[in-house]
Amino acid sequence: MASKKFTRKIDRLDRGVSLLLTQIYFIKYDRSFLRCLLNFVFLKALVVRIFVLLVTLFRFNRINFQAYKRLSFGKKIGRLLGIYKLWRMETLFKGEFKLLNHFDSDTSEVTIVIYVCGTIQNALRSLQSIDQNSMGISCHLIVVDYINLQDYLLQNKIDMPGVEFVGEHPDDISDLHNFLSRATSKFVCFITNPLFVCEDYLKNLLKVIRSKVDIGLVGAKIIYEFGLLKEAGGVITDDKQYKYFGEFSDPEKYEFSYIKETDFQSSLVLVRKADFCKALSRLRYNNWSEFSAVELSVFIKNELCKRVVFQPLALGVILDSIKSVRYHFSTKKNKRDLMTMGYSFTQKSAKSILFIDPFYPTPDKDSGSRRLDEIINIYLNLGYNVFFYGHKEYANFGEYYKNLINKNVKVIYKQFKDDLLEDEYAYLLENINFVWISRLEMNQYYASLIESFGHITWINDTVDLHFLREERMMRQQNRQSADIEHYIAKIKEKEIGLAKRADITIAITSYEKGILESEGAKKVVVVPNIHEVSKDIELLDYNTREGVCFIGGYDHIPNTDAVIWLVNEIMPLVWQTLPNLHLTLLGSNPPDSVKSLRSDLVSVPGYIKDVSPYFNKSRVFVAPLRAGAGMKGKIGQSLEYGLPVVTTSIGAEGMDLEHNEHVLIADDIISFSNEIIRLYQSENLWRKLSKNSFEVINRYSSNSVSKILESISK
């Protein structure tokens, strides 16, 4: 443990020192190493970097030598010294220039207009990145050629099929109008600097502009090639100064990593084609170099009264030097001041809520995550500033992180594994109105911290009562003993104690609310699972369906217990009557004990992102739960599809489900197997339960739960 802590401290020190060395070398002394050596701060940081390097080698820590292979000798030395440690390696251009994408104005969704300036080499790097990282989206490419790139391509016999070129002269703007009017595209992606666009840049820009009709322009996060931030949006001050937000800072900081409204964007933006054409028509220019994304942003915001938004998941890397980038920008509006400004775009007038959970929600994998994800959606729709902190998440910028960002959630994340909310982000808590903490262990950990901020309303979401779940599991496994009873009593003491301390405690069912109130909890509110009739539902006829299915995350012990009981004891009785009936056990992370259940009649496919085909084609859903607590998301999920359910009393708990009206309920092997057979063979019963399932789902709609959340957050 001590060894890991030391390693984390070294990593943190290395990042900070490399950042400082990069700032001094590239920004203060414009790549003059000799001048840097005369700077005491630089020398001190250099000594620390060498110390870090020696410690890394001495401790036999893994060094990524692949990162050095494509660098020149000078840059390899610079990387060892920390100066090139942050260099964006993906921008290094190697091999023959060749476009793989098919650019076509007749089928395009997006027209990419790129203004090429600077060197031919940088222009080719930029075009190559557009080609490689726009795959999957139909694009039309127009090059505004300021450096005679087309002549170079012709001379070197480089083919660019489907790409159209426009000159830099005023008359050429009419050519652009013609190209755009002919294209089928709805959007224009405008790139105004030598820029390397990164993976999924266009996909992420499109997600934002499609999300709201009042969003007129979306801009990307722009980074210098040496790894420092160029901009995360911009602000226009009262005295008409144009200032970049965060220039020369660490681009991985939280402040530059969430969607926000800005005054302007530069370099890489996405707009609707109609708005882009309006800007071209109404704004007057002597030549192309005067038309920039900044002017376009201001026009969209002031003239068209639409919002300009920053999207951190879209990333572009500037390929030009600082001087040339600044010169290119300043020649258009020489009064602009490009100094960095620490400016917050957070909606200060709106209420703020922070969610704390061990992990980012995985709504396609487990019921608890799906519920939390829906609650977050409701607060966003209510106009809240929504923050999220994953207590156990570290350096995880995958799909579920991106899902939150694209919802407009401000995700507070750890840059280093030992970062703590109370140390790194305590300043944020000063402006938070509500903190929603999920699960027993998280409420235990953060209770004292939240209580120290008297203005915060602490919402303790039990998710389900842990002591109740554990007690049922112990009984089911016949493991009663004095030690186990003592263990459960301790859990209950903690859970009830937290419910008494919290400003509001959330129960998932009325039954669990009653337990908490009987133990003295002061304010308990029921917030159930949230369900809607599935958008993917196919109301297939009874006769076209076949088979039985189950779904559940197998990290949850009651699910594993349920399917083992189902396959080993219940289904053999069912197969005596229905010998060819197939069972599918859906769900993530099946352990060996579940995988071993596979046979000709039992499938265990593991995690599947889209399970709708199984719910649409199965005839019966089974949930033989013998343990657990709270409301069972799998039951609601099945009812969303109108798929009739056979479950236990524990499975039906919390949803006011009636036997023979909404579901079939059975608690022993013989009864459960008989109910599966009865439902599978009775078309009239099947149709009745399928129809009644939608009545149940309407009780748990987002509209119903929204009213509850609005009332507790006043």
C-alpha positions in Angstrom: 0.0 0.0 0.0 2.8 2.4 0.9 4.5 1.6 -2.4 1.4 2.4 -4.4 1.0 5.7 -2.5 4.6 6.7 -3.3 4.1 5.8 -6.9 0.9 8.0 -7.1 2.9 10.9 -5.5 5.6 10.5 -8.1 3.0 10.5 -10.9 1.4 13.7 -9.5 4.8 15.4 -9.1 5.8 14.3 -12.7 2.6 15.8 -14.2 3.0 19.1 -12.4 6.7 19.5 -13.2 6.2 18.5 -16.9 3.4 21.0 -17.1 5.6 23.8 -15.7 8.6 22.9 -17.9 6.3 22.9 -21.0 4.8 26.3 -20.1 8.2 28.0 -19.6 9.9 26.4 -22.6 7.1 26.9 -25.2 5.3 30.0 -23.8 7.8 32.2 -22.0 11.0 31.5 -24.0 9.5 30.3 -27.4 11.5 27.0 -27.5 14.9 28.6 -26.6 16.5 26.0 -24.2 19.5 28.2 -23.5 17.3 31.0 -22.3 15.4 28.6 -20.2 18.6 27.5 -18.4 19.0 31.0 -17.1 15.6 30.8 -15.4 15.8 29.6 -11.8 12.3 28.1 -11.7 13.0 26.2 -14.9 16.2 24.8 -13.5 14.5 23.8 -10.3 11.7 22.0 -12.2 14.3 20.3 -14.4 16.1 18.9 -11.4 12.8 17.5 -10.1 12.0 15.9 -13.4 15.4 14.2 -13.5 14.8 13.0 -10.0 11.4 11.6 -11.1 13.0 9.9 -14.1 15.7 8.2 -11.9 13.1 7.1 -9.4 11.0 5.6 -12.2 14.0 3.7 -13.6 15.2 2.6 -10.1 11.8 1.2 -9.2 11.5 -0.6 -12.5 8.3 1.2 -13.3 7.1 0.6 -16.9 8.1 3.3 -19.3 6.2 3.6 -22.6 9.0 3.6 -25.1 6.5 3.4 -27.9 5.9 7.1 -27.3 9.5 7.9 -28.1 9.8 6.0 -31.4 8.2 8.5 -33.7 9.9 11.5 -32.2 13.0 13.1 -33.6 16.2 12.8 -31.5 15.9 16.3 -30.1 12.3 15.7 -29.1 13.3 12.3 -27.5 15.7 14.1 -25.3 13.1 16.8 -24.6 10.6 14.2 -23.6 13.0 12.6 -21.2 13.6 16.1 -19.7 9.8 16.6 -19.4 9.6 19.4 -22.0 7.9 17.2 -24.6 6.1 14.9 -22.1 2.7 16.3 -23.0 3.2 16.3 -26.8 0.2 15.1 -28.8 1.7 12.0 -30.4 -1.3 11.3 -32.7 -0.5 14.4 -34.7 2.8 13.0 -36.0 2.3 12.5 -39.8 3.9 9.4 -41.2 3.6 7.5 -44.5 1.9 8.3 -47.8 -0.9 10.9 -47.9 -4.0 9.2 -49.1 -7.7 9.8 -48.4 -9.8 6.8 -47.5 -13.2 8.5 -46.9 -15.7 9.2 -49.7 -16.6 12.8 -49.8 -19.9 13.4 -51.7 -22.1 16.5 -51.8 -25.1 14.5 -52.9 -25.4 12.3 -49.8 -23.7 14.4 -47.1 -25.0 15.2 -43.7 -22.1 17.6 -42.9 -20.2 19.9 -45.2 -16.7 20.5 -43.8 -15.2 23.8 -44.8 -11.5 24.0 -44.0 -9.4 27.2 -44.4 -5.9 25.9 -45.1 -3.0 28.3 -44.3 0.5 27.8 -43.0 2.6 25.0 -44.5 1.7 22.4 -47.0 2.8 19.7 -44.6 0.4 20.9 -41.9 -2.4 21.2 -44.4 -1.9 17.5 -45.4 -1.8 16.4 -41.7 -5.0 18.3 -41.1 -6.8 16.8 -44.1 -5.6 13.3 -43.2 -7.0 13.7 -39.7 -10.4 14.9 -41.1 -10.4 11.9 -43.5 -9.6 9.3 -40.8 -11.7 10.7 -37.9 -14.9 11.5 -39.8 -15.6 7.9 -40.7 -19.2 6.8 -40.2 -20.6 10.3 -41.0 -21.4 11.2 -44.6 -19.3 14.3 -45.4 -18.7 16.9 -48.1 -15.3 18.6 -48.0 -14.6 22.1 -49.3 -11.0 23.4 -49.1 -10.5 27.2 -49.0 -7.0 27.2 -50.5 -4.8 30.0 -49.3 -1.5 28.2 -50.0 -1.9 26.8 -53.5 -2.5 23.3 -52.1 -4.5 22.2 -55.1 -1.5 23.0 -57.4 0.8 21.0 -55.0 -1.5 18.0 -55.1 -1.7 18.1 -58.9 2.0 18.4 -59.3 2.6 15.4 -57.0 -0.3 13.4 -58.5 -2.2 13.1 -55.2 -5.8 12.3 -55.8 -8.6 13.9 -53.6 -11.8 12.5 -55.0 -15.0 14.5 -54.2 -13.1 17.4 -52.6 -13.9 20.9 -53.9 -11.5 23.8 -53.8 -12.2 27.5 -53.3 -9.7 30.3 -53.7 -9.1 33.1 -51.1 -10.4 36.0 -53.2 -13.8 37.8 -52.6 -15.3 36.4 -55.8 -14.7 32.9 -54.6 -17.3 33.3 -51.8 -20.0 32.9 -54.5 -18.4 29.6 -55.4 -18.8 28.5 -51.9 -22.4 29.5 -51.9 -22.9 27.4 -55.0 -21.2 24.4 -53.5 -23.2 24.6 -50.3 -26.6 25.1 -52.1 -25.9 22.0 -54.1 -25.0 19.8 -51.1 -27.6 17.9 -49.2 -25.9 18.6 -45.8 -27.8 20.2 -42.9 -24.6 21.3 -41.0 -21.3 23.0 -41.8 -18.2 22.2 -39.8 -15.9 25.2 -40.2 -12.1 24.8 -39.5 -10.1 28.0 -39.6 -6.6 27.0 -38.5 -4.1 24.2 -39.4 -5.8 21.7 -37.1 -5.5 18.0 -36.4 -9.0 16.8 -35.5 -9.2 13.9 -33.1 -11.4 10.8 -33.0 -15.2 11.3 -32.8 -14.8 15.1 -33.0 -17.7 15.4 -35.5 -19.9 12.8 -33.8 -19.6 14.7 -30.5 -20.3 18.1 -32.1 -23.4 16.7 -33.8 -24.7 15.3 -30.5 -24.8 18.8 -28.9 -26.2 20.8 -31.8 -29.0 18.2 -32.3 -29.9 18.2 -28.6 -31.5 21.7 -28.5 -33.0 23.9 -31.3 -31.7 27.1 -29.7 -28.1 26.0 -30.0 -26.7 27.7 -33.0 -23.0 26.9 -32.9 -20.9 24.2 -31.1 -17.1 24.6 -30.7 -14.4 22.1 -29.8 -11.7 22.1 -27.1 -8.5 23.2 -28.8 -5.0 22.1 -27.6 -1.5 23.2 -28.7 0.6 20.4 -30.2 2.9 20.6 -27.2 0.0 19.6 -24.9 -1.2 22.8 -23.3 -4.7 24.2 -23.7 -5.4 26.8 -26.3 -9.0 27.4 -25.5 -12.1 26.0 -23.9 -14.4 28.6 -25.2 -14.1 32.3 -25.1 -15.6 35.4 -23.4 -16.1 38.9 -24.5 -15.5 41.4 -21.7 -17.4 44.6 -21.0 -14.7 46.6 -22.8 -14.9 44.3 -25.9 -11.8 42.3 -25.2 -11.9 38.8 -26.6 -10.3 36.3 -24.2 -9.7 32.6 -24.3 -10.8 30.5 -21.4 -7.9 28.5 -19.9 -5.1 29.2 -22.5 -1.8 27.5 -21.6 -3.4 25.6 -18.7 -3.6 21.8 -18.2 -6.3 20.7 -20.7 -7.3 17.7 -18.5 -8.6 19.9 -15.7 -12.2 19.6 -14.7 -12.9 23.3 -15.5 -12.3 22.7 -19.2 -14.1 19.4 -19.4 -17.8 20.0 -19.4 -20.3 21.5 -21.8 -21.0 25.2 -21.3 -22.3 28.2 -23.0 -19.6 30.7 -24.2 -19.4 34.0 -26.0 -17.4 32.7 -28.9 -15.5 29.7 -30.3 -12.6 29.6 -32.7 -10.7 27.1 -34.9 -13.2 24.2 -35.0 -17.0 24.8 -35.0 -20.2 23.2 -36.2 -23.3 25.3 -37.3 -26.4 24.7 -39.3 -25.9 25.2 -43.0 -28.7 27.8 -43.2 -27.1 29.9 -40.4 -23.6 29.6 -42.0 -25.0 30.9 -45.3 -26.7 33.8 -43.6 -23.4 34.8 -42.0 -21.7 34.6 -45.4 -24.4 36.8 -47.0 -24.8 39.4 -44.3 -21.1 39.9 -43.3 -18.9 41.7 -45.7 -15.2 40.8 -46.3 -12.5 41.9 -48.6 -11.0 38.3 -48.6 -11.4 35.0 -46.9 -8.8 35.7 -44.2 -11.2 38.1 -42.6 -13.9 35.5 -42.0 -13.3 33.5 -38.8 -15.2 31.2 -36.5 -15.1 34.1 -33.9 -17.0 36.4 -36.2 -19.4 33.5 -37.0 -19.9 32.9 -33.3 -20.8 36.5 -32.6 -23.2 36.7 -35.5 -24.9 33.5 -34.4 -25.3 34.8 -30.9 -26.1 38.5 -31.5 -27.9 38.5 -34.8 -29.6 35.1 -34.8 -30.1 35.0 -31.0 -28.9 31.4 -30.7 -26.6 29.9 -28.1 -22.9 29.3 -28.6 -21.7 26.2 -26.8 -18.4 24.5 -25.9 -18.1 20.7 -26.3 -15.1 19.3 -24.5 -15.4 15.8 -26.1 -14.6 17.3 -29.5 -10.9 17.8 -29.7 -8.6 19.7 -32.1 -4.9 20.1 -32.0 -3.3 23.3 -33.4 -0.5 22.4 -35.8 1.0 25.9 -36.1 3.3 27.7 -33.7 1.9 30.1 -31.1 3.2 33.1 -33.0 1.6 32.2 -36.3 -1.7 31.2 -34.7 -1.8 34.5 -32.9 -0.7 36.5 -35.9 -3.4 34.8 -38.1 -6.0 35.8 -35.6 -4.8 39.2 -34.8 -4.6 40.4 -38.4 -8.4 40.2 -38.5 -9.1 42.2 -35.4 -5.9 43.9 -34.2 -7.5 45.2 -31.0 -8.2 41.8 -29.6 -6.5 40.8 -26.4 -5.8 37.0 -26.3 -4.8 36.9 -22.7 -6.1 34.0 -20.6 -9.1 34.6 -18.5 -10.3 32.5 -15.7 -14.0 32.7 -16.3 -16.8 30.5 -15.2 -19.7 29.7 -17.5 -21.7 27.9 -14.8 -25.4 29.0 -14.6 -25.2 30.8 -11.3 -28.9 31.6 -11.2 -29.9 27.9 -11.3 -30.0 25.5 -8.4 -27.2 23.0 -8.3 -27.2 19.4 -7.3 -24.2 17.1 -6.9 -24.6 13.3 -7.3 -22.1 11.0 -5.5 -21.9 7.3 -6.4 -19.1 4.8 -6.5 -19.2 4.6 -10.3 -20.6 6.4 -13.4 -24.1 5.1 -14.1 -24.2 2.1 -16.5 -27.9 2.1 -17.3 -27.6 -0.7 -19.9 -26.1 -3.0 -17.2 -28.0 -2.7 -13.9 -31.3 -1.4 -12.5 -29.7 0.9 -9.9 -27.7 2.7 -12.6 -30.8 3.1 -14.8 -32.8 4.6 -12.0 -30.0 7.1 -11.1 -29.6 8.0 -14.8 -33.3 8.8 -15.1 -33.2 10.9 -11.9 -30.3 12.9 -13.4 -32.3 13.4 -16.5 -35.2 14.7 -14.5 -33.0 17.3 -12.6 -31.5 18.4 -15.9 -35.0 18.9 -17.4 -35.9 20.9 -14.2 -33.1 23.3 -15.1 -30.6 22.3 -12.4 -26.9 22.6 -12.7 -26.1 18.9 -12.3 -22.7 17.7 -11.1 -21.5 14.1 -10.7 -18.6 12.6 -8.7 -17.6 8.9 -9.1 -15.9 8.1 -5.9 -14.0 5.1 -7.3 -13.6 6.3 -10.8 -10.1 7.2 -11.9 -8.8 8.1 -15.4 -12.0 6.6 -16.9 -13.1 8.7 -19.9 -15.0 5.9 -21.6 -18.5 5.5 -22.9 -20.3 6.1 -19.5 -18.3 9.3 -18.8 -19.1 10.6 -22.2 -22.8 9.8 -21.7 -22.9 12.1 -18.7 -20.9 14.9 -20.4 -23.2 14.8 -23.5 -26.2 15.1 -21.2 -24.7 18.4 -19.9 -23.6 16.9 -16.6 -20.5 18.5 -15.0 -18.4 15.4 -14.2 -15.9 16.0 -11.4 -13.2 13.5 -11.8 -9.9 12.5 -10.3 -6.8 13.4 -12.3 -4.8 11.3 -9.8 -5.9 8.2 -8.0 -5.5 9.7 -4.5 -7.4 12.9 -5.3 -10.1 13.6 -2.8 -13.3 15.5 -3.2 -12.8 17.3 0.0 -9.3 18.5 -1.0 -9.4 19.1 -4.7 -13.0 20.3 -5.2 -14.2 21.6 -1.8 -14.6 25.0 -3.4 -17.4 23.6 -5.6 -19.4 22.6 -2.6 -19.7 26.2 -1.5 -22.1 26.8 -4.5 -24.0 23.4 -4.3 -27.6 23.4 -3.0 -28.2 19.7 -2.8 -26.0 16.6 -2.6 -27.6 13.3 -3.5 -25.5 10.4 -2.2 -26.3 6.9 -3.2 -25.8 3.7 -1.1 -24.8 3.1 2.5 -21.0 3.1 2.1 -21.0 6.5 0.2 -23.3 8.1 2.7 -21.0 6.9 5.5 -17.9 8.3 3.8 -19.3 11.7 3.0 -21.8 12.4 5.8 -19.4 14.5 7.9 -18.1 16.5 4.9 -21.6 17.4 3.7 -22.8 18.3 7.2 -19.9 20.7 7.5 -21.5 22.8 4.7 -24.6 24.1 6.5 -26.3 25.4 3.4 -26.3 22.0 1.6 -29.4 19.8 1.7 -28.1 16.2 2.1 -30.2 13.6 0.3 -29.5 10.0 1.4 -30.6 7.6 -1.3 -30.7 4.1 0.3 -31.2 2.5 -3.2 -32.5 -0.5 -1.2 -32.1 -1.3 2.5 -28.9 -3.2 2.8 -29.7 -4.8 6.2 -33.0 -6.1 4.8 -31.3 -7.6 1.7 -28.6 -9.2 3.8 -31.1 -10.6 6.3 -33.1 -12.2 3.5 -30.0 -13.7 1.9 -28.8 -15.2 5.2 -32.2 -16.7 5.9 -32.5 -18.1 2.4 -29.1 -19.7 2.8 -30.0 -21.0 6.3 -27.0 -19.2 7.8 -28.6 -17.9 11.0 -26.2 -17.5 13.9 -25.4 -15.1 16.7 -22.5 -13.7 14.6 -24.6 -13.1 11.5 -27.4 -11.5 13.5 -24.9 -9.2 15.1 -23.4 -8.4 11.7 -26.9 -7.5 10.3 -27.7 -5.5 13.4 -24.6 -3.4 12.9 -25.6 -2.7 9.2 -29.1 -1.7 10.4 -27.7 0.6 13.1 -25.5 2.4 10.5 -28.3 2.6 7.9 -30.9 3.9 10.4 -28.4 6.3 11.9 -27.7 7.9 8.5 -31.4 8.1 7.8 -31.9 10.1 11.0 -29.0 12.4 10.2 -29.8 13.2 6.6 -32.0 16.1 5.6 -34.0 13.8 3.3 -33.8 10.0 3.0 -34.9 8.3 -0.1 -36.6 4.9 0.0 -37.4 3.0 -3.2 -40.6 1.4 -1.9 -43.4 2.3 0.5 -42.6 -0.9 2.5 -39.0 0.3 3.1 -40.2 3.8 3.9 -42.4 2.3 6.6 -39.4 0.5 8.1 -37.3 3.6 8.2 -40.1 5.8 9.7 -40.8 3.2 12.4 -37.1 3.4 13.4 -37.3 7.2 13.7 -36.0 8.6 10.4 -37.3 12.1 10.1 -38.1 12.8 6.4 -38.5 9.8 4.1 -39.6 10.1 0.5 -40.3 7.3 -1.9 -38.5 7.7 -5.3 -39.1 4.4 -7.2 -37.5 3.1 -10.3 -38.6 5.0 -13.4 -40.1 3.3 -16.3 -41.7 4.2 -19.6 -43.2 2.1 -22.3 -40.2 1.0 -24.4 -39.5 2.9 -27.6 -38.2 -0.4 -29.1 -41.4 -2.3 -28.3 -42.8 -4.6 -31.0 -46.2 -5.8 -30.1 -45.7 -9.3 -31.6 -48.6 -11.7 -31.3 -48.5 -14.5 -28.7 -48.2 -17.2 -31.3 -45.1 -15.6 -32.9 -43.2 -15.6 -29.6 -41.2 -18.4 -28.0 -38.9 -19.1 -25.2 -38.3 -17.7 -21.7 -35.8 -15.1 -20.6 -34.2 -13.6 -17.4 -32.0 -10.5 -17.1 -29.8 -9.3 -14.2 -26.3 -8.1 -13.4 -24.5 -11.1 -11.9 -22.4 -9.1 -9.6 -25.6 -8.9 -7.5 -25.7 -12.2 -5.6 -29.5 -12.5 -5.5 -29.5 -12.7 -9.4 -26.9 -15.5 -9.4 -28.9 -17.4 -6.8 -32.1 -16.9 -8.8 -30.8 -18.4 -12.0 -29.0 -21.4 -10.4 -32.3 -22.2 -8.6 -34.2 -21.7 -11.8 -32.1 -24.0 -14.0 -31.3 -26.7 -11.4 -34.7 -27.1 -9.8 -37.5 -25.2 -11.5 -36.9 -25.7 -15.2 -36.5 -29.6 -15.0 -40.1 -29.7 -14.0 -41.1 -27.3 -16.8 -39.2 -29.3 -19.3 -41.2 -32.4 -18.4 -44.2 -30.7 -20.0 -42.4 -28.4 -22.5 -39.3 -30.4 -23.4 -38.1 -28.0 -26.1 -38.6 -24.7 -24.2 -35.5 -22.5 -24.4 -34.2 -20.3 -21.6 -32.0 -17.3 -22.1 -30.1 -15.8 -19.1 -29.2 -12.2 -20.1 -27.0 -10.0 -18.0 -23.5 -8.7 -17.5 -20.6 -10.4 -15.8 -21.9 -14.0 -15.4 -19.6 -16.0 -13.1 -18.5 -19.5 -13.8 -21.3 -20.8 -11.7 -23.8 -19.2 -14.2 -21.8 -20.0 -17.4 -21.8 -23.7 -16.3 -25.6 -23.7 -16.7 -25.2 -23.5 -20.5 -26.8 -26.4 -22.4 -28.8 -27.0 -25.6 -31.8 -25.5 -23.8 -30.0 -22.7 -21.8 -28.2 -19.8 -23.3 -25.9 -17.4 -21.3 -24.9 -14.7 -23.9 -23.4 -12.3 -21.3 -23.7 -8.6 -21.6 -25.6 -7.4 -24.7 -26.1 -3.7 -25.2 -29.4 -3.9 -27.0 -31.6 -6.5 -25.3 -34.9 -5.4 -27.0 -35.0 -8.3 -29.5 -35.1 -10.7 -26.6 -37.9 -8.9 -24.8 -39.8 -8.6 -28.1 -39.5 -12.2 -29.1 -39.7 -14.1 -25.8 -43.1 -15.3 -24.6 -42.4 -15.2 -20.8 -40.1 -13.4 -18.5 -39.0 -15.1 -15.2 -37.6 -13.6 -12.1 -37.3 -16.3 -9.3 -35.7 -14.0 -6.7 -35.4 -15.5 -3.3 -33.4 -12.6 -1.8 -32.9 -8.9 -2.3 -34.7 -5.7 -1.3 -36.2 -2.7 -2.9 -37.9 -2.4 -6.3 -36.8 -4.9 -8.9 -35.8 -3.1 -12.1 -35.9 -6.3 -14.2 -39.6 -6.7 -13.5 -40.3 -3.1 -14.6 -38.1 -3.6 -17.7 -40.1 -6.6 -18.8 -43.4 -4.8 -18.2 -42.1 -1.9 -20.4 -42.2 -4.3 -23.3 -45.6 -5.8 -22.4 -43.9 -9.1 -21.7 -45.7 -11.1 -19.0 -43.8 -12.0 -15.8 -43.6 -14.9 -13.4 -41.8 -13.9 -10.2 -41.7 -14.4 -6.4 -43.2 -12.3 -3.6 -39.8 -10.7 -3.2 -39.6 -10.0 -6.9 -43.0 -8.4 -7.0 -42.3 -6.3 -3.9 -42.7 -2.5 -4.1 -44.7 -2.2 -7.3 -48.2 -3.0 -6.0 -48.4 -6.0 -8.4 -51.4 -8.3 -8.0 -51.2 -12.0 -8.8 -53.2 -13.0 -11.9 -53.8 -9.3 -12.7 -50.4 -7.9 -13.4 -48.0 -10.8 -13.0 -48.0 -14.4 -11.7 -46.4 -14.9 -8.2 -45.1 -18.2 -6.9 -42.6 -18.9 -4.1 -41.8 -22.6 -4.3 -40.4 -24.9 -7.0 -43.6 -26.6 -7.9 -45.8 -23.5 -7.9 -43.2 -21.5 -9.9 -42.8 -24.2 -12.6 -46.6 -24.6 -12.9 -47.1 -20.9 -13.4 -44.5 -20.8 -16.1 -46.3 -23.6 -17.9 -49.7 -22.0 -17.4 -48.6 -18.7 -18.7 -46.7 -20.2 -21.6 -49.7 -22.2 -22.8 -52.6 -19.8 -22.0 -53.1 -17.2 -24.8 -55.9 -15.5 -22.9 -53.9 -15.1 -19.7 -50.9 -14.0 -21.6 -52.9 -11.2 -23.4 -54.5 -10.1 -20.2 -51.1 -9.7 -18.3 -49.5 -8.1 -21.3 -52.3 -5.5 -21.6 -52.3 -4.8 -17.8 -48.5 -4.3 -17.7 -48.8 -0.9 -19.3 -51.2 0.2 -16.5 -48.4 -0.6 -14.0 -45.7 1.2 -16.0 -47.7 4.4 -16.2 -47.5 4.7 -12.4 -43.7 5.0 -12.6 -43.3 7.4 -15.5 -40.7 10.2 -15.4 -43.5 12.7 -15.2 -44.8 11.2 -11.9 -41.3 11.0 -10.4 -40.4 14.5 -11.6 -43.2 15.9 -9.4 -41.8 14.1 -6.4 -38.2 15.3 -7.0 -39.4 18.9 -7.6 -41.3 18.8 -4.3 -38.3 17.6 -2.2 -35.9 20.1 -3.9 -37.7 23.3 -3.2 
